[in-house]
Amino acid sequence: MKNYISNPDGNIGIFFIKNFKMEKIIGIQGAQGSFHHLVAQEFYGENVGVLEFMSFRELVDSLVKGECEEAVMAIENSIAGSILPNYALIDENNLKIVGEHYIPINMNLMALPGQSIATIKKVYSHPMALLQCKEFFKGYPHIKLIEDTDTAEVAKRISQNGLKHVAAVASTAAAKLFGLEILAEEIHTKKSNATRFLIISKKMKEPNGDKLDKASLKFELESKRGSLVSVLNIIRDFDMDMTKIQSMPIIEAPWKYSFFVDVTFENHSEFLKAMKILEVMTEQLHVLGTYKNRL
């Protein structure tokens, strides 16, 4: 884990957090220059203080321990789909979703200056990044793709260790930060590539004058015909729009599923009424968070 404070000029300074007064310390998955870091800067401002973690599990553990006040967590990508383990991490640790943020994801192939794609033998990156670029690499069968913990961390490692014949897939910010040369720009399969990130906390977000018009729910149902349809009818009847539904198997109960649902609404009081009805209709209902719709 490393402590960073972002500066407006894009540079990163290492500080001891305890000696630096800040309004809020945010946890991110990945290193400086990662997409999580970019989201933190866009959501909180460029001067945000961040703690880096190389896995989502470490990120969540830090939040639970109170080492950071909130955290940025990727939850779904428009090409690769949902990151299912992250739903489980939020649910198992009783965390709350207090915000969301969307950013376009531009994947770039980068290496030490003076190299070409023909000389690259290995490419390291986060598995989600490699998945988003699989069509590009079909044209370069000589390159071995290797999954790693983070896009920007690989770029940093190549730079610090002077690794030749090795490339990273990461953001343009990472290339600039670590002095790497971009060998190919925007190599992701779909040019409309975007990722949704959640802002998570141990506490539910208080309105404080903000318009909260989106909610994330998790519920379990009896295994009987029409139970899911009945829930969806309530969502419709209370003028809520379901923007996402994701099922996950319940490990302790084979062939039984929990559902994670996102809804948007205009009337908060009507939303609360609907939740009271759903509490009765479901075996278990958790409101994971209410927050402002950013889409």
PESUL-V165425 format. One record per pair of residues at least 24 apart in sequence whose C-alpha atoms are under 8 Angstrom apart, sorted by sequence separation. I is the first residue (numbers start at 1). J is the second residue. If there is no record, write none. Layout:
i:I j:J
i:I j:J
//
This chain:
i:24 j:48
i:25 j:49
i:26 j:50
i:27 j:51
i:28 j:52
i:29 j:53
i:30 j:54
i:122 j:146
i:124 j:148
i:125 j:149
i:126 j:150
i:240 j:264
i:241 j:265
i:24 j:49
i:25 j:50
i:26 j:51
i:27 j:52
i:28 j:53
i:29 j:54
i:30 j:55
i:125 j:150
i:126 j:151
i:155 j:180
i:240 j:265
i:25 j:51
i:27 j:53
i:29 j:55
i:107 j:133
i:125 j:151
i:239 j:265
i:240 j:266
i:22 j:49
i:29 j:56
i:124 j:151
i:239 j:266
i:4 j:32
i:60 j:89
i:64 j:93
i:125 j:154
i:264 j:293
i:29 j:59
i:56 j:86
i:60 j:90
i:124 j:154
i:28 j:59
i:240 j:271
i:27 j:59
i:40 j:72
i:57 j:89
i:238 j:270
i:39 j:72
i:60 j:93
i:223 j:256
i:238 j:271
i:6 j:41
i:27 j:62
i:27 j:63
i:36 j:72
i:221 j:257
i:238 j:274
i:36 j:73
i:220 j:257
i:221 j:258
i:8 j:46
i:36 j:74
i:220 j:258
i:7 j:46
i:8 j:47
i:130 j:169
i:219 j:258
i:220 j:259
i:235 j:274
i:6 j:46
i:7 j:47
i:129 j:169
i:218 j:258
i:219 j:259
i:234 j:274
i:6 j:47
i:27 j:68
i:129 j:170
i:218 j:259
i:219 j:260
i:5 j:47
i:6 j:48
i:26 j:68
i:27 j:69
i:124 j:166
i:217 j:259
i:218 j:260
i:5 j:48
i:6 j:49
i:25 j:68
i:26 j:69
i:27 j:70
i:28 j:71
i:29 j:72
i:122 j:165
i:123 j:166
i:124 j:167
i:125 j:168
i:217 j:260
i:218 j:261
i:5 j:49
i:6 j:50
i:24 j:68
i:25 j:69
i:26 j:70
i:27 j:71
i:28 j:72
i:29 j:73
i:111 j:155
i:120 j:164
i:121 j:165
i:122 j:166
i:123 j:167
i:124 j:168
i:125 j:169
i:216 j:260
i:217 j:261
i:234 j:278
i:4 j:49
i:5 j:50
i:24 j:69
i:25 j:70
i:26 j:71
i:27 j:72
i:28 j:73
i:110 j:155
i:120 j:165
i:121 j:166
i:122 j:167
i:123 j:168
i:124 j:169
i:125 j:170
i:216 j:261
i:217 j:262
i:3 j:49
i:4 j:50
i:24 j:70
i:26 j:72
i:112 j:158
i:119 j:165
i:120 j:166
i:123 j:169
i:216 j:262
i:3 j:50
i:4 j:51
i:111 j:158
i:112 j:159
i:120 j:167
i:215 j:262
i:216 j:263
i:231 j:278
i:3 j:51
i:4 j:52
i:80 j:128
i:214 j:262
i:215 j:263
i:2 j:51
i:3 j:52
i:115 j:164
i:214 j:263
i:215 j:264
i:1 j:51
i:2 j:52
i:112 j:162
i:115 j:165
i:214 j:264
i:231 j:281
i:1 j:52
i:2 j:53
i:80 j:131
i:112 j:163
i:136 j:187
i:213 j:264
i:214 j:265
i:1 j:53
i:80 j:132
i:112 j:164
i:136 j:188
i:213 j:265
i:1 j:54
i:79 j:132
i:111 j:164
i:135 j:188
i:136 j:189
i:213 j:266
i:111 j:165
i:133 j:187
i:134 j:188
i:135 j:189
i:213 j:267
i:111 j:166
i:112 j:167
i:133 j:188
i:134 j:189
i:213 j:268
i:111 j:167
i:132 j:188
i:133 j:189
i:212 j:268
i:110 j:167
i:111 j:168
i:132 j:189
i:43 j:101
i:109 j:167
i:110 j:168
i:132 j:190
i:109 j:168
i:110 j:169
i:108 j:168
i:109 j:169
i:110 j:170
i:221 j:281
i:222 j:282
i:108 j:169
i:109 j:170
i:221 j:282
i:222 j:283
i:39 j:101
i:107 j:169
i:108 j:170
i:220 j:282
i:221 j:283
i:107 j:170
i:108 j:171
i:219 j:282
i:220 j:283
i:221 j:284
i:39 j:103
i:106 j:170
i:107 j:171
i:108 j:172
i:219 j:283
i:220 j:284
i:106 j:171
i:107 j:172
i:110 j:175
i:219 j:284
i:220 j:285
i:105 j:171
i:106 j:172
i:117 j:183
i:219 j:285
i:112 j:179
i:113 j:180
i:114 j:181
i:116 j:183
i:218 j:285
i:219 j:286
i:112 j:180
i:113 j:181
i:217 j:285
i:218 j:286
i:111 j:180
i:112 j:181
i:217 j:286
i:218 j:287
i:35 j:105
i:110 j:180
i:111 j:181
i:217 j:287
i:218 j:288
i:110 j:181
i:111 j:182
i:216 j:287
i:217 j:288
i:110 j:182
i:111 j:183
i:215 j:287
i:216 j:288
i:217 j:289
i:109 j:182
i:110 j:183
i:215 j:288
i:216 j:289
i:108 j:182
i:109 j:183
i:110 j:184
i:215 j:289
i:216 j:290
i:108 j:183
i:109 j:184
i:215 j:290
i:108 j:184
i:109 j:185
i:214 j:290
i:215 j:291
i:108 j:185
i:213 j:290
i:214 j:291
i:107 j:185
i:108 j:186
i:109 j:187
i:212 j:290
i:213 j:291
i:214 j:292
i:106 j:185
i:107 j:186
i:108 j:187
i:212 j:291
i:213 j:292
i:214 j:293
i:106 j:186
i:107 j:187
i:108 j:188
i:211 j:291
i:212 j:292
i:213 j:293
i:106 j:187
i:107 j:188
i:211 j:292
i:212 j:293
i:106 j:188
i:210 j:292
i:205 j:289
i:204 j:289
i:205 j:290
i:204 j:290
i:205 j:291
i:106 j:193
i:104 j:192
i:105 j:193
i:104 j:193
i:105 j:194
i:104 j:194
i:105 j:195
i:103 j:194
i:104 j:195
i:102 j:194
i:103 j:195
i:102 j:195
i:103 j:196
i:55 j:149
i:102 j:196
i:54 j:149
i:101 j:196
i:102 j:197
i:54 j:150
i:100 j:196
i:101 j:197
i:100 j:197
i:101 j:198
i:100 j:198
i:101 j:199
i:99 j:198
i:100 j:199
i:98 j:198
i:99 j:199
i:97 j:198
i:98 j:199
i:99 j:200
i:97 j:199
i:98 j:200
i:97 j:200
i:98 j:201
i:96 j:200
i:97 j:201
i:95 j:200
i:96 j:201
i:95 j:201
i:96 j:202
i:98 j:204
i:95 j:202
i:96 j:203
i:97 j:204
i:98 j:205
i:94 j:202
i:95 j:203
i:96 j:204
i:97 j:205
i:96 j:205
i:79 j:190
i:78 j:192
i:79 j:193
i:78 j:193
i:79 j:194
i:34 j:150
i:77 j:193
i:78 j:194
i:34 j:151
i:77 j:194
i:78 j:195
i:34 j:152
i:77 j:195
i:30 j:149
i:31 j:150
i:33 j:152
i:34 j:153
i:76 j:195
i:77 j:196
i:97 j:216
i:30 j:150
i:32 j:152
i:75 j:195
i:76 j:196
i:29 j:150
i:30 j:151
i:31 j:152
i:32 j:153
i:74 j:195
i:75 j:196
i:76 j:197
i:30 j:152
i:31 j:153
i:74 j:196
i:75 j:197
i:30 j:153
i:74 j:197
i:75 j:198
i:73 j:197
i:74 j:198
i:72 j:197
i:73 j:198
i:72 j:198
i:73 j:199
i:72 j:199
i:73 j:200
i:71 j:199
i:72 j:200
i:70 j:199
i:71 j:200
i:70 j:200
i:71 j:201
i:70 j:201
i:69 j:201
i:70 j:202
i:69 j:202
i:34 j:170
i:35 j:171
i:34 j:171
i:33 j:171
i:63 j:201
i:64 j:202
i:34 j:173
i:63 j:202
i:33 j:173
i:34 j:174
i:33 j:174
i:32 j:174
i:33 j:177
i:39 j:197
i:84 j:248
i:11 j:177
i:87 j:260
i:97 j:288
i:98 j:289
i:99 j:290
i:100 j:291
i:96 j:288
i:97 j:289
i:98 j:290
i:99 j:291
i:100 j:292
i:102 j:294
i:95 j:288
i:96 j:289
i:97 j:290
i:98 j:291
i:99 j:292
i:100 j:293
i:101 j:294
i:102 j:295
i:97 j:291
i:99 j:293
i:100 j:294
i:91 j:288
//
